[in-house]
């Protein structure tokens, strides 16, 4: 398998489902970097050096799994801020709007996911 085969490119709009305290939430953002297993996230994504730790929502320690660094824009009373997440590569899905924009199609489907195998589903990313 080629080194970059199957990877989602930098700048791609992605979604994934996270959970905590009994709640599930779908997050959406843009890929900033791919972090291979056991690699240092800060080396893979140098822009993290300039980001306050309070806006980095994942461990900066090397992990046993491949991850992406994803920038998520969140609005607040002061405008909005970028937060950085490090979801596992196996739970990140390309957002449907991005896939359709690349293919030249446009749709108003919300909550749809384009899976790595080319199938499309609505709702949870792992259905």
GIUR-V738968 format. One record per residue. RES is the residue in one letter. PSI is psi in whole degrees, 0 to 359 (* if undefined). NEAR is the number of other C-alpha atoms within 12 Angstrom. D_CENTER is the distance of its C-alpha to the mean C-alpha in Angstrom with 1 decimal. Layout:
res=RES psi=PSI near=NEAR d_center=D_CENTER
res=RES psi=PSI near=NEAR d_center=D_CENTER
This chain:
res=X psi=136 near=6 d_center=22.5
res=X psi=153 near=6 d_center=21.5
res=X psi=320 near=8 d_center=19.3
res=X psi=2 near=12 d_center=16.5
res=X psi=130 near=9 d_center=17.1
res=X psi=353 near=18 d_center=14.3
res=X psi=149 near=25 d_center=11.6
res=X psi=133 near=34 d_center=9.1
res=X psi=156 near=24 d_center=10.5
res=X psi=136 near=22 d_center=9.9
res=X psi=352 near=20 d_center=9.9
res=X psi=138 near=31 d_center=8.4
res=X psi=126 near=33 d_center=7.3
res=X psi=164 near=41 d_center=4.8
res=X psi=155 near=42 d_center=5.6
res=X psi=159 near=38 d_center=6.4
res=X psi=128 near=28 d_center=9.7
res=X psi=164 near=23 d_center=10.9
res=X psi=154 near=13 d_center=14.6
res=X psi=143 near=9 d_center=17.2
res=X psi=35 near=7 d_center=20.9
res=X psi=3 near=7 d_center=21.2
res=X psi=145 near=9 d_center=18.7
res=X psi=139 near=14 d_center=15.6
res=X psi=136 near=17 d_center=13.2
res=X psi=126 near=26 d_center=10.4
res=X psi=150 near=31 d_center=7.8
res=X psi=137 near=34 d_center=6.5
res=X psi=189 near=32 d_center=5.7
res=X psi=137 near=33 d_center=6.1
res=X psi=131 near=36 d_center=5.4
res=X psi=325 near=32 d_center=8.4
res=X psi=157 near=33 d_center=9.4
res=X psi=134 near=37 d_center=9.7
res=X psi=107 near=35 d_center=11.7
res=X psi=160 near=26 d_center=14.3
res=X psi=139 near=18 d_center=16.0
res=X psi=8 near=17 d_center=18.5
res=X psi=156 near=21 d_center=17.4
res=X psi=120 near=26 d_center=17.4
res=X psi=326 near=34 d_center=14.1
res=X psi=326 near=28 d_center=16.3
res=X psi=323 near=19 d_center=18.0
res=X psi=332 near=25 d_center=14.8
res=X psi=81 near=28 d_center=13.7
res=X psi=336 near=17 d_center=17.1
res=X psi=342 near=19 d_center=16.0
res=X psi=337 near=30 d_center=15.3
res=X psi=329 near=16 d_center=19.1
res=X psi=0 near=13 d_center=19.7
res=X psi=132 near=18 d_center=17.4
res=X psi=141 near=14 d_center=19.3
res=X psi=331 near=17 d_center=18.5
res=X psi=343 near=15 d_center=18.4
res=X psi=6 near=23 d_center=15.2
res=X psi=113 near=26 d_center=13.4
res=X psi=39 near=21 d_center=12.3
res=X psi=165 near=24 d_center=12.2
res=X psi=135 near=21 d_center=15.0
res=X psi=8 near=25 d_center=15.9
res=X psi=149 near=17 d_center=18.0
res=X psi=146 near=20 d_center=17.5
res=X psi=162 near=21 d_center=16.3
res=X psi=357 near=14 d_center=17.7
res=X psi=156 near=21 d_center=14.5
res=X psi=143 near=26 d_center=12.1
res=X psi=165 near=35 d_center=8.8
res=X psi=150 near=43 d_center=6.1
res=X psi=123 near=44 d_center=6.6
res=X psi=129 near=43 d_center=4.4
res=X psi=124 near=34 d_center=7.4
res=X psi=125 near=30 d_center=8.2
res=X psi=125 near=20 d_center=11.8
res=X psi=132 near=17 d_center=14.2
res=X psi=154 near=11 d_center=17.8
res=X psi=181 near=10 d_center=20.7
res=X psi=333 near=7 d_center=24.5
res=X psi=6 near=7 d_center=24.4
res=X psi=268 near=9 d_center=22.1
res=X psi=156 near=12 d_center=18.4
res=X psi=153 near=18 d_center=16.4
res=X psi=132 near=26 d_center=13.0
res=X psi=152 near=29 d_center=11.4
res=X psi=130 near=37 d_center=9.2
res=X psi=158 near=40 d_center=7.3
res=X psi=64 near=44 d_center=7.3
res=X psi=152 near=39 d_center=6.3
res=X psi=144 near=26 d_center=8.6
res=X psi=331 near=31 d_center=8.1
res=X psi=351 near=22 d_center=10.4
res=X psi=350 near=27 d_center=8.6
res=X psi=132 near=40 d_center=5.5
res=X psi=144 near=46 d_center=7.4
res=X psi=132 near=42 d_center=8.2
res=X psi=142 near=38 d_center=9.4
res=X psi=319 near=34 d_center=13.1
res=X psi=321 near=27 d_center=14.2
res=X psi=317 near=30 d_center=12.6
res=X psi=320 near=28 d_center=14.3
res=X psi=324 near=22 d_center=17.5
res=X psi=321 near=16 d_center=17.6
res=X psi=327 near=14 d_center=17.6
res=X psi=356 near=11 d_center=20.3
res=X psi=2 near=10 d_center=22.4
res=X psi=158 near=13 d_center=22.3
res=X psi=139 near=14 d_center=21.6
res=X psi=157 near=15 d_center=21.3
res=X psi=16 near=11 d_center=21.1
res=X psi=125 near=19 d_center=19.3
res=X psi=148 near=19 d_center=17.0
res=X psi=18 near=26 d_center=15.0
res=X psi=149 near=29 d_center=15.0
res=X psi=139 near=35 d_center=12.7
res=X psi=115 near=32 d_center=13.4
res=X psi=161 near=27 d_center=13.4
res=X psi=333 near=24 d_center=13.8
res=X psi=3 near=11 d_center=17.5
res=X psi=352 near=13 d_center=17.8
res=X psi=159 near=17 d_center=18.5
res=X psi=137 near=25 d_center=17.5
res=X psi=163 near=22 d_center=17.4
res=X psi=154 near=18 d_center=17.4
res=X psi=225 near=21 d_center=16.5
res=X psi=146 near=26 d_center=14.5
res=X psi=333 near=31 d_center=12.0
res=X psi=21 near=22 d_center=14.3
res=X psi=* near=16 d_center=17.5
